Every structure is written in C-alpha cells, then in structure tokens.
C-alpha cells in the first residue's frame, strides 16, 4: 500500500543503513582476500604484531597488508594499539576466520568476488533473459569445494550419517553409494577412504569438477570410488544403489524434476536418498526473519538460478524452498520424506526420502 507521507527520520535511518551496507561489503571483500593470502592464519594465536611482522609471517607486501589492516581495524575485526603500532586478531574472531573453528566465514566470503565477476553478464540477463553458464565462474568449483569441506565433509560422521539409522553399519559391511551433483567429489572420497568395503560413485556434468575428483581419488590411491561426467536427469541405472546423496545440488539443475525421477529409478526399493539443500520456504513472506535470506536470494539469481536458465532449464534457484522440494520428491515417486535441521548448519535442510 502506498504511503503518501514522507517520513524524514525514516529516510535518514535508511540512508545510514545503506552506508553500513557499503562498509559490510568492503569487509566481505577484505575477508575473502585475507583468507586467500593467509593473513588470518598468520595472525591467529599470535601476540601483538606490527604490519611488517604480519606481512613477513604471511610472505606478503607490507604496504598492502597495512592498508588491508585499516579495513580490519575499522571494521572491528582486528584490534589496533596505536602506541606500539601493533595489531592483534582476538581468539574469539579467529575461531570464525580460520579452519580451526566450526565454520570459517572468511573462506565463505570468497563467493562474493566470484559472483561479482559476472555482474556484466547478469545485467544482460536482466534485460534480455537467458542465463550465465558455469563456464563464466572459473573459481566456483574451488570455492564450492572449500564450502563443502566445512558443511558436508567435516559433518558426515558426527551429524549427517546418523540421520539414517544403521547407515554406518551398512557402510562398514559394504553397500553401493552414489552422489549426484558431486562437484569435486570430496564427500565420496572421504567416505571411500573411511569405508573400504563399500563402493562409491559420483556423477556431475562439470568436466572440471570430475577431473578434480578423479585426480584427488588417484592421489589417495582409492580403488573403491569412481567419477563420471553424466547428466543428473539421465542416470540410466535401475535399482542399483543402497544410498544416493545430493549435497546442495538439486536447485541449480536444468531439469531438477528429471534428476529426482532418475534418482528414484536408480535407488533400490529399500534404499535411501539423503539430500542437503538450502533452508528456506517457497513463500517469500516466510523468509523475512531467516538468517542470510538476502544473501541466499542474491546467490540464487547470480549463480544457482542463472546457470540453470543458461542451459534452458527450470531456474528453480536456491530459494525454491522446503515445500517445493517435498512436493517434487513426492512427484518423483518417493513416498516418505523426513526433514531435519542440524545445529552445525543453519544454512541447510537435510531430507531423508524413501520409496
């Protein structure tokens, strides 16, 4: 409803909020750079250091490090002591900016510059439709692999596998497992090393991702895992797998409905389909107060949705929502779908689907 009364105080508060957006955006970029060049690792668990000492520890140029520290200090990330010209990263901050803690936000911030690189492409899509293909995101698989190592790989044993009663015992005895949309294959490589009696496979349409997965599996000497470039909507296998997984891989598919049907066909009658996907509702009004909703809608139109549309696909987007996911699973032939929210991962919902 249109409000014809202009509220000056409200306008000024909003404008100051936009200034804060500028600042937070700058901090996000600085966090990404700090992670990539090793600055947080160099400062963690260290006493007060000068910019020169920090630069030497990280093997970097002091002048750039000093200016970057200006962002970190004014952004309240790093402490500064003007009397000694020294800097210090609090342990409480390092816990969320290095790989030592539960989640490394600095690593996650890499998505910001990765997505920003396709802004010109997206402007054309806004004007003319279509999409931006995966080939325009050269670092996406690298950054996604880092994200997967935090939210999926590290959580497999303590949090994710226990969602399916008896699954660990079955993996130890030996079962057939497939990961659809495997990316760089980290989840299957981790499980293959842990459970040598089981056989693992990973399918993805990205040649780059599959090449990375194959190389890592070969480097680890694993013989019970294979990776193939294959269309998720045309797996072409019937009643073969005891367990099929998809980690953050459904909503950006060109043909997500075909993918789910293909998975249902490839699953044994008593098999389990385990899914991790973005937490959210299919209804916008229910996402107002969800953590990171603006970020998730942004990553949706700037990657998840657009890569699907670039392939002539459905363009579901990251915020397709739990309601739509359950609906599509039922349409694909799954009779029972259970939803789980895990304490370690507020960004994702976990689904257990059976026939």
N, C-alpha and C positions, 0 to 999 in steps of 0.2 A: 504494500500500500504506500502511495506517495505521501511523504511528509513535507508540507509546504513551508514549515517553519524552520529557518536555518539556525542551528544551534552553534554559536561561535566556539563555545568551550569544547563541545564535542568534536568540532572540526580541528581545533588546535591539538586536542589529545590524539586524534587520529594521525595528524601530521607528525607529531613526535613519535608515534608508533612506527611510522614509515622510516624515520631516522634510525630507529632501533633495527629495522629490517636491513638497512644499509650496513650497520655495524655487525649484525649477526651474519650477514652474507660474507662480509670481509673475514670474519673469524672462521667461518666454514672453509673458505679457500686457504687460509693460513694453516688451519688444522690439517688439511689434506697435504699441503706442501711439507709441513713439519713431520708428518708420518713418512712420506716418501723419501725424504732425505735423512731420516734417522735422528731428528733433533729431540724428540720426546724420549727416545731410548737413551740418548746421550745425557739427558738431564735427570732422568729418573733415578731416585735413590742417591743423589749426589748432594754435597753441601753447596753453599752459595758459590756461583761461578761467574767470572766475567764473560762478556761476549766472545772475547778471544779464546778463552778456555773452552767454552761451549763449541765454538767453531772448530777448534783443534780436535776435540773429542769426536766430533761428527765428520771431520775431514772436509770442512766446507769453508766458503769465503766469509770472512768476518763481517764485512760491510753488509752483506745480505742478511746474515744471521742477526746482526744488531737491529736492522730495520724490522725484520720479522718479529723480534722480541718486543718491539714497540707495539705491534698488534696484540701480542700475547699478554703484555702487561696491562695495556688499557682495556683489553677485553676481559680482564680479571682471571686469566688462565694461569699466568706466571707471576710470582712475587718479584718485586724490584726493591733494592736497597740503595738509594742514591748516594749515601755517604761512602759506600765502597764500590759503587758501580757494578753491583753483582745481581744475579738472577737466581731464582730457585723455583723448581716445579714441586708443588706440595704433593705429598704421597697420596692424598685423597683425590687429586686431579690425575696423577699418573696412573691410578687404578683404572681410569676410563680412557686413557690416551695411549696406552701401551698394551702389548699382548699378555701382560702379566695379570690383568684383571679379567672380569667376567665378560666384558664387551669393550672392544677398542673403537670408540666413536671416531677417533682421528682416521682410522682406516676406512670406516663407513663414509666419511666426508669426501672420499675420492669420487663418489658418484656425482658430486656437484660439478666439478670441472669436466667430467666425462660427458654429462648431459649438456652442459653449456656449449660444448663444441658443435652441437648440431642445431643451435638456435636458428641459423640462417635457413637450414633445411625445414625446420618446423614452421617458420614464418610462411614459407611457400605452401606448406601443407594446410595451414590455417586459411590461406587464400584460395587454394585450388583443390584441396582434398588430397587423397593419397597418403603415403607414409614414408618414413625414413627407414631404410633397410639396415639389418645388422652390420653390414659391411662399413657403415658410416660410424660405428662405435668401436674403434680399434683397440681400446683398452678395456672394453666391457667385460670380457671373459676373465681377464686378470683380476679386475676389481671384484667381480662376482665370486670368483674362487676364494678371494680373501674373506668376503662376507660369508660364504658357505662354510668356511673353516670355523667361523665363530658360532653361527646359529645352528648349523647342522652337524658337521663332523664332530666338534667337541661335545655336542649334546647327545649323540647317538646312544652311547651306553648308559649314561645316567638318567636321561629324560625321555628320549624318543622311542627306543626299542621296547621299554617296559609298558608302553601304551597297548601293546598287543600281548596278552597273557601267553606265556610259554614260548614266545618267539626266540628268545636267546637259546633255549634248549634245542629248538628245531634247527637253528643256525649251526649250533655245535654238532648236531647229528648229521646235517647235510641236506640242504634244500636248494631249489632253483630261485634265484632272485634277479629281478630286472629293475633298473632305474630309467624311467622315460623322461627325456629332457635332462640328461645327466651333466651337461656342460663339460667341465674339465674332469669329471669323474671322481672327485675326491671322496664322496660318500662310499661308492662301491670299492674304491681302492682301500679305504680304511677297513671296511668290513671283510674284504677278501683276505687282508693280512691277518685279521683277528680270527676268522672262521675258515680255515683251510679245507674243511670237509664240504663246504657249500660252494656253489658255482654262481658267479655273478656276471651280469651283463649291463652295459649302459648304452642307450641309444640317444642320439641327438642329431639334428640336421646341420649343425655347425661343424664344418671340417676343421676349423681352428680348435674348437673345444675338444673334439675327438682326438686330434693329433696330440694335444697336451696330455690328455688322459692316457693314451697309449704309451707315450714317452715316459710318463711317471710310473705306470704299471711295469714297464720293462725295466726301468731303473731299479725298482724294488724287487725284481725277479719273480713277480707274481704270475702264476700259470692258471689260476682259477678265476680269472676275470678277463672279459673281452669287451671291446668298444667298437660300435659301428655307427656310421653315418646312415641314419634311417629316418623316414617321415613318421612322426609320432602317430599320425592318423591312419597309417597303413603299416602296422607292425607285421601283419601277415602270419601270426602264430596263434595256435589254438590250444587252450588248456595246458599250457607248458609251465607256468610259474606258480610257485607257492606264495611268493611275496613280490608285489610290484610297488615301487615308490615313485613319487614325483615331488621334488623339492622346489617350490617356487617356480613351477614350470608350465602350469596349465593356462593361466590367463593371458599369456602373450603368444599363444599358438595361433596360427592362421585358421585351423579347424579344431577348436577345443572339443566340440561335440564328437567329432570323428575320433579324436585322440582317446576320449573316455570310452567310447564304444570299442575301439581297437584294444584297449587295455582290458576291458571286461572280457573280451573274447580270448585274450592271451592268458588270463588268470584261470587257474584250476578251480573246479567247483567249490572247494573248501579253502580257497586261497584268500589272501588279504591284500587290499590296496591301501597303502599308507600315504597320505598327502600332507604336505606343508604348503600353505598359501597365505597370502596377506590377510590379516584380520581386518574386518570391516563389514558394514552392512551394504546390501544392494540399494538401500534407501538413503539418499543424501542426508536427510534430516536426522538420521540416527548416528551420523558420523561427526556431528558438531564437536563433541567433547572427547572423541577418541584421540589418544596420543598420536601425533605426527600425521594427522589427516591431510593438512595442506601439502606436506612433503610427499605423501603417497599419491595424491591426485596429480601432483607435478611429475613425479617419476613415471606415472601412468601415461600421461599424454606425451611425455618427452622420450619414452622408451617403450614400455610394455604395449601400449595401445598402437603406437605408430609402427612398430616393427611388424605387427600383425596386419595392419592395414596395407603396409608396403607389399605384402605378399597376397593382397586381395582377400584378406581374412576377416574374421568376425570383429576384431578390435574390442574385445571384452575389456581390457585394461585391468590394472592392478586392483581397482576398487569394485570389481564385479560383485563381491560380497558373499557372505556365507549362505544367504538364502538362495542365490543363483547357483552356487556351487552344489548345494544339496539337491536342488531341482535337477540340474544336469546329470548328477550321478544317478539319480533315480531313473531318468530318461535313458541312460546308457545301460540300465539293467541291474544296477546294484539295489538290493532290497533294504539293506540296513546301513545307515550312515551315522556314526557317532562323532561328535565334535569335542575337542579338548583344547584348553588354553593352558600353556605351561608357564610357570613362573619365570623361567630364564629367558623367555622370548615373547615380549609383549606385542611384537610386530606381526606375529603369525598365528594362524589357527591350524590345528592338526586334526585331520579327518581319518577315521578308520572305516573303510567301506568293504562290505562283503555281499556276496550274491544271495 
